[in-house]
Amino acid sequence: MTAATIAPTRLRLGLAALAVGVFSALGTPAYARGPDGIADVAEKVIDAVVNISTSQTVEAKGGGGGNAMPQLPPGSPFEEFFDDFFKNRKGPGGGSKGGENSPAPRKTNSLGSGFIIDTSGVVVTNNHVIADADEINVILNDGTKIKAELVGVDKKTDLAVLKFKPSKPLVSVKFGDSDKLRLGDWVVAIGNPFSLGGTVTAGIVSAKNRDISSGPYDSYIQTDASINRGNSGGPLFNLDGDVIGVNTLIISPSGGSIGIGFAVPSKTVAGVVDQLRQFGELRRGWLGVRIQSVTDEIAESLNIKPPRGALVAGVDDKGPAKPAGIEPGDVVVKFDGKDVKDPKDLSRVVADTAVGKEVDVVIIRKGQEETKKVMLGRLQDPDKVQAAVKTDEPAPEKTVTQKALGLDLAALSKDLRTRYKIKDSVKGVVVTNVDANSDAAEKRLSAGDVIVEVAQESVSSGADIQKRVDQLKKDGKKSVLLLVSNADGELRFVALSVQ
């Protein structure tokens, strides 16, 4: 059996040697083996890469070591037995307070990587590396350990800036231009995961602008350079030795590298780091709109060819877009001179724009381009809840039910508002039933939704909606664009087939 296994192996080795000989004869490019400059890059920047060591004090549960009380479901027949047993004895790690064991708090440690961007002792790393830490230490490549303090963090991009007082001259690195990266460019990932010294891996840029739905500003560089545990927060270099990304996460079933790693691009990192150093926090631009994608159906309804931009589904009454004249139904196609291909583009470019800057916003409204000037505000904490504005209104006319677009429709009445808990500020025609086999059901319309506009015109009855639909059919349109509100007044656009 052993011989049978070895023989084919020798054959494969022989064929491999033959293949190498053939390719050598044809003149294999050096880059097929990898660039020669990796060693030069590593030697140049290795001392700027550091280990980040953190510790956190956590409460022990039920005593130390093997004397922890088992976690039993309430009412378990063993609950009383174990309760008495553990209360009347002292575990090796636990003290006594009031006749009961009081387990001593314990410390947990974690390790990650970072890099020095200023010889005064400024370090960049990931927020998740230092999150909730009681103590942070920077360990240099030669093993020197120095206590660091936190300058600031940005959870949305998972970045953090630290500061420490160096005891000797340092080596720092600078940011390169991640926008100049091309697919297939060689990159070098360096980390210091276990404070044993820098580890160097190399690979190529597999993809750019990756959105993996981990945050609102996703635009990752994907690389096949090995990024393993403890490498989070380490730099990704180009062959000039400039930082073009911060290694942040990997996709792996085992926890080890399988060639799918992601880095925050330096263009994003540099802006975040500058603000954290200057203000200790992020001050992002705010337009004051809710946006959604422009689907093919929505684009057809709005006469936008080809489909592009970010559709404004709602405008904040107190936001900068309102006084500038931006309205629901507008499609933003350019912001401050930059093209907007989709909602993510708009979110990123608005966030990166300075607060208080006046910018040109190009929109498409009813098939025509218009330019609006907007003075950007500052994005506030999303946890703040705005109180709903309530107004007293007379009850609408008698309810009339009508079918259209696979929907049962009725004018809003006091009874319907109460039944579906619809706020008084919401105006339009309420959906009371949805045909399960209709396009409306596929687009997730449901009873209690309120149709505010049809083809960008306000409606107040089912007859209004049917009239608009009939006209669109005569005009040869394939779909109709609805502005739909939920019970709380949050708006979205939905395109339904009129065929």
C-alpha positions as semicolon CSV with decimal commas, in nm:
position;residue;x (nm);y (nm);z (nm)
1;M;0,000;0,000;0,000
2;T;0,286;0,231;0,081
3;A;0,458;0,174;-0,249
4;A;0,136;0,228;-0,439
5;T;0,099;0,565;-0,270
6;I;0,456;0,679;-0,323
7;A;0,482;0,592;-0,691
8;P;0,221;0,839;-0,814
9;T;0,380;1,102;-0,591
10;R;0,714;1,057;-0,766
11;L;0,537;1,081;-1,100
12;R;0,375;1,410;-1,000
13;L;0,707;1,545;-0,878
14;G;0,868;1,450;-1,206
15;L;0,596;1,622;-1,404
16;A;0,627;1,928;-1,182
17;A;1,002;1,943;-1,248
18;L;0,938;1,909;-1,618
19;A;0,681;2,189;-1,604
20;V;0,926;2,416;-1,422
21;G;1,185;2,346;-1,689
22;V;0,943;2,434;-1,966
23;F;0,834;2,759;-1,804
24;S;1,194;2,851;-1,732
25;A;1,277;2,803;-2,094
26;L;0,990;3,031;-2,189
27;G;1,112;3,296;-1,945
28;T;0,879;3,303;-1,640
29;P;0,822;3,658;-1,515
30;A;0,971;3,732;-1,174
31;Y;0,631;3,846;-1,046
32;A;0,498;3,493;-1,094
33;R;0,708;3,409;-0,788
34;G;0,621;3,732;-0,613
35;P;0,798;4,069;-0,622
36;D;1,158;4,097;-0,511
37;G;1,085;4,409;-0,304
38;I;0,894;4,245;-0,020
39;A;1,206;4,195;0,194
40;D;1,302;4,561;0,141
41;V;0,956;4,678;0,247
42;A;0,956;4,456;0,557
43;E;1,303;4,570;0,665
44;K;1,204;4,934;0,619
45;V;0,880;4,932;0,822
46;I;0,899;4,637;1,064
47;D;0,998;4,850;1,366
48;A;0,688;5,070;1,320
49;V;0,456;4,772;1,373
50;V;0,368;4,711;1,738
51;N;0,178;4,468;1,954
52;I;-0,123;4,598;2,146
53;S;-0,175;4,422;2,480
54;T;-0,486;4,495;2,682
55;S;-0,631;4,377;3,011
56;Q;-0,982;4,398;3,145
57;T;-1,118;4,319;3,491
58;V;-1,434;4,109;3,484
59;E;-1,645;3,969;3,763
60;A;-1,603;3,599;3,829
61;K;-1,922;3,398;3,833
62;G;-1,969;3,161;4,119
63;G;-1,613;3,140;4,256
64;G;-1,276;3,048;4,114
65;G;-1,144;2,747;3,930
66;G;-1,332;2,421;3,976
67;N;-1,536;2,551;4,272
68;A;-1,782;2,749;4,059
69;M;-2,144;2,674;4,135
70;P;-2,311;2,505;3,838
71;Q;-2,558;2,716;3,642
72;L;-2,889;2,540;3,709
73;P;-3,233;2,627;3,573
74;P;-3,469;2,788;3,826
75;G;-3,668;2,525;4,015
76;S;-3,415;2,249;3,954
77;P;-3,426;1,976;4,226
78;F;-3,048;2,022;4,269
79;E;-3,065;2,401;4,306
80;E;-3,116;2,402;4,684
81;F;-2,847;2,136;4,740
82;F;-2,576;2,321;4,546
83;D;-2,683;2,655;4,693
84;D;-2,628;2,529;5,047
85;F;-2,306;2,351;4,952
86;F;-2,139;2,654;4,796
87;K;-2,260;2,902;5,054
88;N;-2,116;2,700;5,343
89;R;-1,766;2,648;5,206
90;K;-1,490;2,870;5,084
91;G;-1,341;2,806;4,742
92;P;-0,971;2,861;4,686
93;G;-1,029;3,178;4,491
94;G;-1,320;3,319;4,687
95;G;-1,340;3,529;4,997
96;S;-1,624;3,551;5,246
97;K;-1,870;3,833;5,288
98;G;-2,183;3,813;5,496
99;G;-2,140;3,436;5,533
100;E;-2,127;3,384;5,153
101;N;-1,844;3,333;4,908
102;S;-1,754;3,648;4,716
103;P;-1,557;3,540;4,407
104;A;-1,264;3,766;4,335
105;P;-1,271;3,958;4,007
106;R;-1,032;3,823;3,744
107;K;-0,839;3,979;3,462
108;T;-0,868;3,884;3,096
109;N;-0,602;3,972;2,840
110;S;-0,613;4,019;2,465
111;L;-0,356;4,086;2,196
112;G;-0,370;4,268;1,866
113;S;-0,149;4,475;1,640
114;G;-0,102;4,842;1,554
115;F;0,142;5,078;1,385
116;I;0,318;5,403;1,468
117;I;0,226;5,702;1,249
118;D;0,411;5,969;1,445
119;T;0,747;5,941;1,624
120;S;0,597;6,129;1,920
121;G;0,421;5,800;2,002
122;V;0,092;5,797;1,808
123;V;-0,044;5,450;1,721
124;V;-0,334;5,338;1,502
125;T;-0,519;5,010;1,568
126;N;-0,870;4,862;1,557
127;N;-1,136;4,966;1,805
128;H;-1,224;4,602;1,875
129;V;-0,864;4,540;1,985
130;I;-0,888;4,787;2,274
131;A;-1,265;4,793;2,339
132;D;-1,358;4,793;2,712
133;A;-0,991;4,766;2,815
134;D;-0,889;4,883;3,162
135;E;-0,523;4,898;3,065
136;I;-0,353;4,927;2,726
137;N;0,016;4,860;2,659
138;V;0,217;4,905;2,340
139;I;0,494;4,650;2,289
140;L;0,758;4,754;2,037
141;N;0,926;4,516;1,796
142;D;1,228;4,484;2,028
143;G;1,004;4,384;2,322
144;T;0,991;4,720;2,502
145;K;0,655;4,754;2,681
146;I;0,505;5,100;2,738
147;K;0,168;5,197;2,884
148;A;-0,058;5,381;2,637
149;E;-0,363;5,601;2,670
150;L;-0,664;5,616;2,442
151;V;-0,696;5,926;2,225
152;G;-1,026;5,835;2,059
153;V;-1,225;5,566;1,878
154;D;-1,464;5,541;1,586
155;K;-1,689;5,235;1,615
156;K;-1,840;5,277;1,269
157;T;-1,504;5,219;1,098
158;D;-1,357;5,010;1,384
159;L;-1,056;5,238;1,429
160;A;-0,876;5,371;1,736
161;V;-0,585;5,604;1,807
162;L;-0,349;5,557;2,103
163;K;-0,071;5,773;2,250
164;F;0,235;5,672;2,453
165;K;0,556;5,837;2,570
166;P;0,853;5,680;2,389
167;S;1,169;5,605;2,582
168;K;1,384;5,605;2,267
169;P;1,364;5,716;1,902
170;L;1,086;5,549;1,703
171;V;1,024;5,448;1,345
172;S;0,696;5,569;1,191
173;V;0,513;5,500;0,867
174;K;0,295;5,720;0,648
175;F;-0,032;5,668;0,466
176;G;-0,036;5,601;0,094
177;D;-0,320;5,654;-0,155
178;S;-0,553;5,353;-0,146
179;D;-0,747;5,494;-0,443
180;K;-0,449;5,417;-0,667
181;L;-0,457;5,046;-0,586
182;R;-0,538;4,813;-0,875
183;L;-0,671;4,461;-0,866
184;G;-0,374;4,226;-0,861
185;D;-0,134;4,476;-0,700
186;W;0,101;4,315;-0,449
187;V;0,050;4,409;-0,085
188;V;0,234;4,320;0,237
189;A;0,054;4,257;0,567
190;I;0,261;4,294;0,884
191;G;0,139;4,219;1,235
192;N;0,281;4,164;1,580
193;P;0,018;3,927;1,718
194;F;0,191;3,763;2,015
195;S;0,460;4,023;2,091
196;L;0,717;3,780;1,954
197;G;0,817;4,024;1,682
198;G;0,669;4,123;1,348
199;T;0,524;3,862;1,114
200;V;0,521;3,931;0,740
201;T;0,283;3,790;0,479
202;A;0,227;3,894;0,119
203;G;-0,055;3,866;-0,133
204;I;-0,247;4,064;-0,388
205;V;-0,545;4,295;-0,390
206;S;-0,836;4,063;-0,462
207;A;-1,109;4,329;-0,470
208;K;-1,177;4,693;-0,385
209;N;-1,474;4,874;-0,232
210;R;-1,607;4,556;-0,073
211;D;-1,935;4,603;0,116
212;I;-1,981;4,315;0,361
213;S;-2,260;4,485;0,559
214;S;-2,052;4,526;0,875
215;G;-2,113;4,901;0,899
216;P;-2,262;5,204;0,723
217;Y;-1,935;5,303;0,554
218;D;-1,810;4,966;0,429
219;S;-1,554;5,002;0,149
220;Y;-1,293;4,736;0,229
221;I;-0,983;4,628;0,042
222;Q;-0,997;4,250;0,006
223;T;-0,665;4,066;0,001
224;D;-0,541;3,708;0,003
225;A;-0,238;3,799;0,217
226;S;-0,257;3,583;0,531
227;I;-0,422;3,770;0,818
228;N;-0,451;3,555;1,130
229;R;-0,559;3,593;1,492
230;G;-0,385;3,886;1,660
231;N;-0,317;4,066;1,332
232;S;-0,620;4,295;1,372
233;G;-0,512;4,659;1,365
234;G;-0,192;4,586;1,175
235;P;-0,097;4,774;0,857
236;L;-0,132;4,667;0,495
237;F;0,152;4,811;0,287
238;N;0,210;4,870;-0,081
239;L;0,553;4,799;-0,227
240;D;0,661;5,158;-0,155
241;G;0,627;5,091;0,218
242;D;0,321;5,317;0,255
243;V;0,019;5,210;0,460
244;I;-0,275;5,158;0,226
245;G;-0,503;4,982;0,474
246;V;-0,564;4,859;0,829
247;N;-0,618;4,483;0,855
248;T;-0,950;4,445;1,033
249;L;-1,125;4,114;0,978
250;I;-1,125;3,783;0,793
251;I;-1,384;3,535;0,673
252;S;-1,293;3,191;0,799
253;P;-1,472;2,882;0,932
254;S;-1,172;2,789;1,145
255;G;-1,037;3,121;1,270
256;G;-0,726;3,091;1,052
257;S;-0,661;3,259;0,719
258;I;-0,821;3,104;0,411
259;G;-0,718;3,390;0,184
260;I;-1,015;3,621;0,246
261;G;-0,908;3,920;0,451
262;F;-1,035;4,276;0,466
263;A;-0,861;4,606;0,538
264;V;-1,002;4,954;0,592
265;P;-0,857;5,167;0,307
266;S;-0,605;5,435;0,400
267;K;-0,821;5,709;0,249
268;T;-1,081;5,637;0,517
269;V;-0,827;5,575;0,792
270;A;-0,636;5,899;0,737
271;G;-0,948;6,113;0,768
272;V;-1,069;5,932;1,080
273;V;-0,727;5,948;1,246
274;D;-0,693;6,322;1,178
275;Q;-1,028;6,393;1,347
276;L;-0,958;6,165;1,642
277;R;-0,624;6,336;1,700
278;Q;-0,779;6,681;1,667
279;F;-1,113;6,637;1,844
280;G;-1,099;6,299;2,018
281;E;-1,417;6,206;1,828
282;L;-1,562;6,194;1,476
283;R;-1,749;6,491;1,334
284;R;-1,923;6,356;1,026
285;G;-2,123;6,553;0,775
286;W;-2,503;6,521;0,776
287;L;-2,743;6,579;0,489
288;G;-3,064;6,495;0,674
289;V;-3,224;6,249;0,432
290;R;-3,331;5,884;0,430
291;I;-3,222;5,709;0,112
292;Q;-3,281;5,385;-0,074
293;S;-3,160;5,212;-0,390
294;V;-3,281;5,301;-0,737
295;T;-3,409;4,971;-0,876
296;D;-3,476;4,913;-1,245
297;E;-3,850;4,958;-1,186
298;I;-3,802;5,279;-0,990
299;A;-3,563;5,410;-1,257
300;E;-3,821;5,339;-1,527
301;S;-4,089;5,521;-1,328
302;L;-3,865;5,825;-1,279
303;N;-3,722;5,828;-1,635
304;I;-3,367;5,773;-1,513
305;K;-3,140;5,595;-1,761
306;P;-2,928;5,413;-1,667
307;P;-3,042;5,334;-1,309
308;R;-2,812;5,518;-1,067
309;G;-2,796;5,743;-0,764
310;A;-2,961;5,744;-0,423
311;L;-3,338;5,789;-0,400
312;V;-3,450;6,029;-0,127
313;A;-3,727;5,849;0,064
314;G;-3,759;6,103;0,342
315;V;-3,629;6,445;0,447
316;D;-3,562;6,541;0,810
317;D;-3,759;6,854;0,901
318;K;-3,460;6,987;1,095
319;G;-3,191;6,872;0,851
320;P;-2,983;7,071;0,600
321;A;-3,160;6,918;0,297
322;K;-3,500;7,068;0,386
323;P;-3,414;7,440;0,345
324;A;-3,207;7,356;0,037
325;G;-3,521;7,234;-0,138
326;I;-3,445;6,861;-0,156
327;E;-3,767;6,657;-0,151
328;P;-3,876;6,292;-0,129
329;G;-3,861;6,141;-0,476
330;D;-3,545;6,330;-0,574
331;V;-3,254;6,113;-0,686
332;V;-2,907;6,234;-0,583
333;V;-2,660;6,159;-0,865
334;K;-2,372;6,386;-0,768
335;F;-2,249;6,528;-0,437
336;D;-1,976;6,792;-0,410
337;G;-1,849;6,702;-0,757
338;K;-1,840;6,328;-0,690
339;D;-2,061;6,082;-0,875
340;V;-2,314;5,890;-0,665
341;K;-2,377;5,544;-0,806
342;D;-2,572;5,401;-0,511
343;P;-2,683;5,488;-0,154
344;K;-2,353;5,366;-0,003
345;D;-2,163;5,614;-0,219
346;L;-2,373;5,901;-0,085
347;S;-2,342;5,787;0,278
348;R;-1,963;5,771;0,254
349;V;-1,907;6,099;0,071
350;V;-2,142;6,292;0,302
351;A;-1,974;6,147;0,613
352;D;-1,629;6,241;0,477
353;T;-1,728;6,601;0,401
354;A;-1,648;6,873;0,653
355;V;-1,929;6,995;0,877
356;G;-2,043;7,343;0,774
357;K;-1,920;7,316;0,416
358;E;-2,152;7,438;0,141
359;V;-2,173;7,180;-0,135
360;D;-2,350;7,137;-0,468
361;V;-2,593;6,845;-0,474
362;V;-2,711;6,739;-0,819
363;I;-3,054;6,573;-0,818
364;I;-3,289;6,434;-1,081
365;R;-3,649;6,551;-1,034
366;K;-3,917;6,447;-1,283
367;G;-3,651;6,350;-1,535
368;Q;-3,459;6,679;-1,516
369;E;-3,128;6,753;-1,341
370;E;-3,123;7,031;-1,084
371;T;-2,846;7,158;-0,856
372;K;-2,914;7,242;-0,492
373;K;-2,672;7,415;-0,257
374;V;-2,659;7,256;0,087
375;M;-2,478;7,368;0,403
376;L;-2,385;7,039;0,571
377;G;-2,476;6,980;0,933
378;R;-2,318;6,746;1,183
379;L;-2,434;6,386;1,225
380;Q;-2,563;6,341;1,579
381;D;-2,593;6,035;1,801
382;P;-2,855;5,809;1,638
383;D;-2,982;5,704;1,983
384;K;-3,152;6,039;2,028
385;V;-3,522;5,999;1,967
386;Q;-3,726;6,286;1,829
387;A;-4,075;6,329;1,967
388;A;-4,352;6,295;1,714
389;V;-4,548;6,610;1,636
390;K;-4,920;6,559;1,686
391;T;-5,191;6,780;1,544
392;D;-5,564;6,774;1,595
393;E;-5,747;6,709;1,271
394;P;-6,111;6,670;1,185
395;A;-6,217;6,317;1,094
396;P;-6,190;6,242;0,721
397;E;-6,495;6,184;0,506
398;K;-6,682;5,856;0,517
399;T;-6,453;5,560;0,441
400;V;-6,469;5,430;0,083
401;T;-6,301;5,100;-0,001
402;Q;-6,161;5,031;-0,349
403;K;-5,936;4,771;-0,512
404;A;-5,628;4,867;-0,717
405;L;-5,285;4,711;-0,778
406;G;-5,383;4,404;-0,576
407;L;-5,462;4,623;-0,274
408;D;-5,776;4,701;-0,078
409;L;-5,762;5,075;-0,019
410;A;-5,950;5,313;0,208
411;A;-5,934;5,679;0,299
412;L;-5,790;5,732;0,646
413;S;-6,045;5,759;0,923
414;K;-6,024;5,785;1,300
415;D;-6,117;5,419;1,334
416;L;-5,851;5,306;1,084
417;R;-5,584;5,516;1,254
418;T;-5,672;5,353;1,584
419;R;-5,683;5,001;1,435
420;Y;-5,340;5,028;1,269
421;K;-5,189;5,275;1,523
422;I;-5,116;5,527;1,248
423;K;-4,981;5,861;1,364
424;D;-5,192;6,171;1,302
425;S;-4,913;6,327;1,096
426;V;-4,938;6,052;0,830
427;K;-5,161;6,144;0,534
428;G;-5,275;5,934;0,240
429;V;-5,468;5,615;0,161
430;V;-5,447;5,318;0,395
431;V;-5,398;4,960;0,276
432;T;-5,651;4,730;0,445
433;N;-5,568;4,408;0,260
434;V;-5,308;4,273;0,014
435;D;-5,368;4,004;-0,250
436;A;-5,121;3,726;-0,168
437;N;-5,052;3,663;-0,539
438;S;-4,991;4,028;-0,631
439;D;-4,676;4,224;-0,704
440;A;-4,759;4,431;-0,396
441;A;-4,728;4,121;-0,175
442;E;-4,387;4,042;-0,328
443;K;-4,276;4,399;-0,251
444;R;-4,385;4,345;0,112
445;L;-4,672;4,591;0,132
446;S;-4,904;4,502;0,417
447;A;-5,225;4,611;0,585
448;G;-5,164;4,933;0,777
449;D;-4,922;5,079;0,521
450;V;-5,027;5,419;0,390
451;I;-4,985;5,526;0,026
452;V;-4,886;5,893;0,035
453;E;-4,807;5,956;-0,332
454;V;-4,862;5,786;-0,666
455;A;-4,625;5,887;-0,947
456;Q;-4,507;6,174;-0,723
457;E;-4,858;6,317;-0,677
458;S;-5,045;6,319;-0,345
459;V;-5,349;6,095;-0,305
460;S;-5,633;6,093;-0,052
461;S;-5,861;5,815;-0,174
462;G;-5,862;5,482;-0,354
463;A;-6,027;5,655;-0,651
464;D;-5,727;5,891;-0,678
465;I;-5,494;5,592;-0,697
466;Q;-5,701;5,410;-0,959
467;K;-5,717;5,727;-1,170
468;R;-5,336;5,764;-1,165
469;V;-5,286;5,396;-1,251
470;D;-5,529;5,413;-1,545
471;Q;-5,345;5,717;-1,683
472;L;-5,008;5,544;-1,655
473;K;-5,143;5,245;-1,846
474;K;-5,262;5,477;-2,124
475;D;-4,916;5,635;-2,134
476;G;-4,761;5,292;-2,186
477;K;-4,584;5,279;-1,851
478;K;-4,493;4,936;-1,713
479;S;-4,480;5,033;-1,347
480;V;-4,605;5,292;-1,101
481;L;-4,398;5,451;-0,825
482;L;-4,563;5,468;-0,483
483;L;-4,444;5,665;-0,183
484;V;-4,543;5,448;0,113
485;S;-4,543;5,534;0,484
486;N;-4,555;5,298;0,778
487;A;-4,763;5,375;1,087
488;D;-4,478;5,580;1,241
489;G;-4,437;5,801;0,933
490;E;-4,120;5,642;0,793
491;L;-4,126;5,664;0,414
492;R;-4,004;5,437;0,135
493;F;-4,058;5,412;-0,239
494;V;-4,209;5,101;-0,397
495;A;-4,250;5,037;-0,771
496;L;-4,542;4,811;-0,868
497;S;-4,629;4,665;-1,207
498;V;-4,940;4,813;-1,371
499;Q;-4,971;4,534;-1,628
